[in-house]
């Protein structure tokens, strides 16, 4: 099982990624071993994780979500900060 996840960063920005273990990946981001973005925008909280059937499906959904504006992400995904 793969997941698309969204992390809240210390500056209030949102980071979207995909992984087969979002909790472990969040720890990687917190320890500076995640994506380049989260090295300069410190991760604070894992806000969202959506299970998907395959890596392909997770990457496709990640790309879709990354194309959304912040307000659309918050509304459609039911995110609250």
C-alpha positions as semicolon CSV with decimal commas, in nm:
position;residue;x (nm);y (nm);z (nm)
1;X;0,000;0,000;0,000
2;X;0,122;0,346;-0,092
3;X;0,015;0,685;0,044
4;X;0,003;1,049;-0,056
5;X;0,080;1,266;0,244
6;X;0,075;1,635;0,330
7;X;0,305;1,792;0,587
8;X;0,259;2,128;0,755
9;X;0,586;2,322;0,763
10;X;0,699;2,577;1,024
11;X;0,631;2,870;0,791
12;X;0,273;2,753;0,734
13;X;0,342;2,607;0,390
14;X;0,227;2,260;0,287
15;X;0,450;1,987;0,144
16;X;0,296;1,700;-0,054
17;X;0,474;1,371;-0,112
18;X;0,421;0,998;-0,153
19;X;0,558;0,698;0,035
20;X;0,478;0,343;0,138
21;X;0,530;0,450;0,502
22;X;0,425;0,814;0,561
23;X;0,504;0,812;0,934
24;X;0,864;0,700;0,873
25;X;0,894;0,944;0,583
26;X;0,779;1,229;0,808
27;X;1,058;1,140;1,051
28;X;1,302;1,145;0,759
29;X;1,180;1,495;0,667
30;X;1,218;1,611;1,029
31;X;1,575;1,475;1,035
32;X;1,673;1,656;0,714
33;X;1,670;1,339;0,503
34;X;1,351;1,414;0,313
35;X;1,298;1,637;0,013
36;X;1,501;1,952;-0,048
37;X;1,196;2,167;0,030
38;X;1,158;2,035;0,385
39;X;1,525;2,096;0,462
40;X;1,461;2,470;0,437
41;X;1,095;2,464;0,550
42;X;1,105;2,264;0,872
43;X;0,825;2,004;0,899
44;X;0,593;2,040;1,197
45;X;0,305;1,795;1,156
46;X;0,180;1,520;0,927
47;X;-0,166;1,656;0,836
48;X;-0,295;1,403;0,587
49;X;-0,228;1,055;0,450
50;X;-0,439;0,900;0,176
51;X;-0,396;0,528;0,102
52;X;-0,369;0,420;-0,262
53;X;-0,336;0,084;-0,432
54;X;0,002;0,132;-0,601
55;X;0,306;0,353;-0,629
56;X;0,183;0,466;-0,971
57;X;-0,154;0,570;-0,825
58;X;0,018;0,753;-0,538
59;X;0,249;0,945;-0,772
60;X;-0,045;1,037;-0,997
61;X;-0,250;1,162;-0,698
62;X;0,053;1,350;-0,560
63;X;0,089;1,532;-0,890
64;X;-0,282;1,614;-0,893
65;X;-0,276;1,755;-0,539
66;X;0,042;1,955;-0,602
67;X;-0,145;2,132;-0,883
68;X;-0,412;2,260;-0,648
69;X;-0,408;2,599;-0,475
70;X;-0,369;2,592;-0,097
71;X;-0,732;2,681;-0,029
72;X;-0,852;2,398;-0,254
73;X;-0,625;2,150;-0,071
74;X;-0,761;2,265;0,263
75;X;-1,126;2,243;0,152
76;X;-1,127;1,922;-0,050
77;X;-0,902;1,726;0,185
78;X;-1,071;1,860;0,499
79;X;-0,747;1,996;0,643
80;X;-0,749;2,218;0,948
81;X;-0,449;2,394;1,093
